[in-house]
Amino acid sequence: MGNQITNNAIGADDAKELIERAVKEVSSKTGWRLRDEQPLFSGRYYDSKKVGSFVARVTNDEGASAVLKLQLRPLPYDEGMIIRHIQGQIKTSRVRLPNLFSDEPWNEARGYGFLIMEDASTFPRLWASHCPTAEEMKRHEEFLKLFMHDVLPIEPFLPAPDVSVREKYREALNHFSDIAEASSYHHVDPSDIKRMKAVYLEVLDRVEFDGFHFTHGHLSGMEIHEDKSSDAFVLFSNLIWSFRPTYYEVVFPLWVDLMGIRDIDVRMQDMLVRIDEWAEIWQRVTGIDPREHDLFYFLILERSMMTVMLDLGASEWTGDEIEAKQALLNAWEELFAHLAKQFQRKISDCNT
């Protein structure tokens, strides 16, 4: 919330010509040129034909290695500025952002912005895959302790939202609903989405929020790398710093963990076990059991709503993953129904 780069999703294209031009211009200007033909990463808006960023290894005449990131769509804040703003406030050497060598913000005339930064692609991710192992969960717990105590609180570069958390979630639902409706892919009947929205909004109106705090929005182990030489955690996806509600730092990695399941026999009960494991991590890190608070479960309900409506329900599925993604989508729908039923029972009890 507050830094929605997904605003660019509806009008995006494959950016092929822009990428080719940008690579040549950046190379001419900085002396850094592509080292590999294939990119490390292409940022996509739920569709392989809608590209928002391009990341590739580069080298220079001295033989040094770095990474070029092209930002191909307009942004409210430049990532180079964000990295400099945040890095200076971190209170531990064990958490840091990538080192920058050169950067220029996006502008309309050029059509792109760029960053050249250290090549951390050789650093292992905190998680080797989207579903962390028991050992990776322990390391993530160690990271969360450092992040919650030695990174937060942090001075934001964004103004605080001028509306309530509840209103921001209403805006987010409308925003992502528009993206889903404009998608070429639809795996859920529109009548089911309409029904779920009504239930979700009913719950949203009853949940108690305790305000926003400024934090990193993508703290899964897939966005965190480990610099073993200095025993440091390196944070990526730095465009996603924004204002979030309590428990967001545990709910987002929990969501990524569940989204990584590729078991055609997955069931909602498997998800509930994983939710408990992440809740126990949060309890050890903060001393608070999130399972005692409705807000924790509402954030999981919100992730369920968005997943069924958009992240799985309106995204591109390739041929070799259709069966597994259908099973996962079914499990998310079950989880939504389960959580919604719990909330509706509480609402009914309060009305009697």
Residue pairs with C-beta under 8 A, 6 or more apart in sequence:
1 161
1 168
1 169
1 171
1 172
1 212
1 242
1 243
1 244
2 158
2 161
2 168
2 242
2 243
3 76
3 77
3 158
3 217
3 239
3 240
3 241
3 242
4 172
4 175
5 52
5 73
5 75
5 239
5 240
6 45
6 175
6 176
6 179
7 175
8 45
8 52
8 73
8 74
9 45
9 46
9 50
9 52
9 179
9 182
10 178
10 179
10 182
12 45
12 50
12 51
12 52
12 73
13 49
13 50
13 51
14 48
14 49
14 50
14 51
15 51
15 52
15 54
15 72
18 72
18 111
18 112
19 51
19 54
19 70
19 72
22 54
22 70
22 72
22 110
22 111
22 112
22 114
23 34
23 56
23 68
23 70
25 110
26 32
26 68
26 70
26 114
26 116
27 33
27 34
27 58
30 102
30 116
31 60
31 61
32 58
32 59
32 60
32 66
32 68
32 101
32 102
32 116
33 58
33 59
33 60
34 56
34 57
34 58
34 68
35 56
35 57
35 58
35 59
35 65
36 56
36 57
38 56
39 54
39 55
39 56
40 55
40 56
40 57
40 67
40 121
41 53
41 54
41 55
42 51
42 53
42 54
42 55
43 51
43 52
43 53
43 54
43 55
44 50
44 51
44 52
45 51
45 52
45 179
46 179
46 183
46 185
46 310
46 311
46 314
46 315
46 316
47 183
47 184
47 185
47 315
47 316
48 316
51 72
52 71
52 72
52 73
53 69
53 70
53 71
53 72
53 73
54 68
54 69
54 70
54 72
55 67
55 68
55 69
55 70
56 67
56 68
57 65
57 66
57 67
57 68
57 119
57 121
58 65
58 66
58 67
58 68
58 116
59 65
59 66
60 66
65 119
66 101
66 116
66 117
66 118
66 119
67 98
67 116
67 117
67 118
67 119
67 120
67 121
68 114
68 115
68 116
69 79
69 114
69 115
69 116
69 117
70 112
70 113
70 114
71 79
71 106
71 112
71 113
71 114
71 115
72 111
72 112
73 106
74 106
74 108
75 105
75 106
75 113
75 239
77 157
77 158
77 239
78 103
78 105
78 106
78 113
79 103
79 113
79 115
79 238
79 239
80 100
80 103
80 104
80 105
80 115
81 105
81 157
82 157
82 238
82 239
82 241
83 97
83 98
83 100
83 238
84 100
85 155
85 157
86 97
86 154
86 157
86 238
86 241
87 96
87 97
89 151
89 154
89 155
90 96
90 97
90 150
90 151
90 154
91 150
91 151
92 146
92 150
92 151
93 230
93 232
94 146
94 150
94 230
94 231
94 232
94 233
95 143
95 146
95 147
95 150
95 151
95 232
95 233
95 235
96 227
96 232
96 233
96 234
96 235
97 234
97 235
97 238
98 117
98 118
98 120
98 234
98 236
98 238
99 117
99 118
100 115
100 116
100 117
101 116
101 117
101 118
102 114
102 115
102 116
103 113
103 114
103 115
103 116
103 117
104 113
104 114
105 113
106 112
106 113
107 113
120 225
120 227
120 234
120 236
123 225
123 226
123 227
123 228
123 234
124 225
124 226
124 228
125 221
125 222
125 224
125 225
125 226
126 132
126 136
126 139
126 140
126 143
126 221
126 222
126 224
126 225
126 226
126 233
127 133
127 136
127 140
127 220
127 221
127 222
128 136
129 260
130 220
130 222
130 256
130 257
130 259
130 260
131 257
131 260
131 261
132 140
132 221
132 257
136 221
137 277
137 281
139 221
139 226
140 221
140 253
140 281
141 281
141 284
141 285
143 224
143 233
144 219
144 249
144 250
144 281
144 282
144 285
145 285
146 233
147 216
147 219
147 233
147 249
148 249
148 285
148 286
151 216
152 213
152 214
152 215
153 213
153 214
154 214
154 215
155 214
156 214
156 241
156 243
157 241
158 214
158 241
158 242
158 243
160 212
160 243
161 168
161 212
161 243
163 171
164 209
165 209
165 211
165 212
165 245
166 204
166 205
166 207
166 209
169 204
169 302
170 201
170 204
173 197
173 200
173 201
173 305
176 306
176 309
176 310
177 197
177 309
177 310
179 310
179 314
180 193
180 309
180 310
180 313
180 314
181 314
183 310
183 314
183 315
184 316
185 314
185 315
185 316
185 317
186 313
186 314
187 312
187 313
187 314
187 317
187 325
187 326
187 329
188 308
188 309
188 313
188 314
188 329
188 333
192 308
192 333
193 308
193 309
193 313
196 305
196 308
196 309
196 336
196 340
197 305
197 309
199 340
199 344
200 301
200 302
200 305
200 340
202 344
202 347
203 298
203 301
203 340
203 343
203 344
203 347
204 298
206 343
206 346
206 347
206 350
207 294
207 295
207 298
207 343
208 294
208 295
209 245
209 295
210 245
210 246
210 295
211 245
212 243
212 244
212 245
213 243
213 244
213 245
213 246
214 241
214 242
214 243
214 244
215 241
215 242
215 243
215 244
215 248
215 249
216 235
216 237
216 238
216 240
216 241
216 249
217 237
217 240
217 241
217 242
217 244
217 248
217 252
218 236
218 237
218 240
218 252
219 235
219 249
219 252
219 253
220 252
220 253
220 255
220 256
220 257
221 253
221 256
222 256
223 235
223 236
223 237
224 233
224 234
224 235
224 236
225 233
225 234
225 236
226 232
226 233
226 234
227 233
227 234
245 295
245 299
246 295
247 282
247 290
247 293
247 295
247 296
247 299
248 299
250 278
250 279
250 281
250 282
250 290
251 296
251 299
251 300
251 303
253 278
254 274
254 275
254 278
254 300
255 300
255 303
255 307
257 274
257 278
258 271
258 274
258 332
259 307
259 311
259 312
259 328
261 270
261 324
261 328
261 331
262 321
262 324
262 328
263 270
263 324
263 327
264 323
264 324
264 327
265 327
266 327
266 328
266 331
267 331
267 334
268 331
268 334
268 335
268 338
270 331
271 331
271 332
271 335
272 335
272 338
275 300
276 291
279 289
279 290
279 291
279 296
282 288
282 289
282 290
283 289
283 290
290 296
291 297
294 343
294 346
297 339
297 342
297 343
298 343
300 335
300 339
301 336
301 339
301 340
301 343
304 332
304 333
304 335
304 336
304 339
305 336
307 313
307 329
307 332
308 329
308 332
308 333
308 336
312 325
312 328
312 329
312 332
313 329
317 325
